[in-house]
């Protein structure tokens, strides 16, 4: 999450093994976030919340062996620790909506 946050602030060097893959899929990840947080444009979402969402969405889609509940619980805990007072509920709501979409959409491809 810290690496994706740094990248969103202009850093060009990913610092984790997963960072390059997350960045490579950022367009698709961001589209999914935007679709499931329609009242918030990506540039209006708190950068910490956006980094948390990007990492969690990437994990939901490209790491299907990790249970979604575990991914969401971890994202919510990180949001509680590093976000604002409203972050955890925002992250939980967006991820809950994304889970419903990807589990009910037969055309949604998981890697």
N, C-alpha and C positions, 0 to 999 in steps of 0.2 A: 504494500500500500504506500509506503513512504517513497519508493522509487517512482511509482505512477504519479504521486503528488508532485515530486520534484520535476518529473517530465512535463506535467501540465503547467509548471511555472517556468519552463524554458530549458531545463537541463537536457542535454543531449546524450548523456551516458546512463543507460539502464544499469541498476546495481544489483538486480537479482536474476536468477536463471529464467524466471517466468516473465519478467518485464518486457523483453522484446516480443514475445508472443502476444501479450496483452496489447501492446502498442500496435502490432501488426493487425489486430482485429478491432482496433478502437472505433472505426467507423460503424461497424455492425453493433458493437457494444453500446455506443452512444445513441444509435437509432433506437435500440430497445429501451434504453433509459428514457429517452425523450418521449417515446410512445407511451410509456407507463408513468410518466410524470408530466402530463400535458400542460399543467399550469406553470411549469418552470422551464425556461429555456436553459440549455446547458451552461451558458455564461452567467446565469443568475443563481445556479446551484453553488452552495458553499464548496470551495475547492477540496476540503477534507472529505465532505460527504460524497462528492463526485469521485474522488479517488477510491473511496471505500466501495461505492457502487460499481465502479469499473472493474475492480478486482473480483468482487463477488459475482458479478454477471459473467465475467470470463470463466470463473471457476464453475458456475452453474452450467455453462454451455460446453466448455472444453475439458472439464474434469468430471464427467458424468458418474464416476465411481464414488465421488464424495456425496454423501446424503445432503439434499437441499436444506434440510433442517439444520444441519451442522454449519453449513455455509452462512445461512441467515443468522443463526445465533452468534456466530463469530463476528459477522459484520455489525450486528447490533451492539455487541460488547465493545468493539473498536469505536463505533460511533459514540457510545456513552463516554468512553475514555477521552477521545480526542475531538469530538464535535461539540456543537452547541447543545443547549437543553432540549431542542426540538429534533436534533439530528437522528437519534436512535429511532424515533417514531417515523420520521420521513424515510429513512433507509429501510426499515421494516416494511412499510407500506409499498414502496416501489418494488422491493424484491418480492414481496408477496404477490403483487400484480404480475410481475415477470414470470414467476413460477407458474401461475395459472395459465399464462399465455403459452409458455413453452411446453407445458404438459398437455395442453388441450389442442395444440396446433399440430396436426399430422404432417404438415409440410415443413415444420421447423426442424432443421438439421442440427444434430449434435455431432461434434467431432469424435 
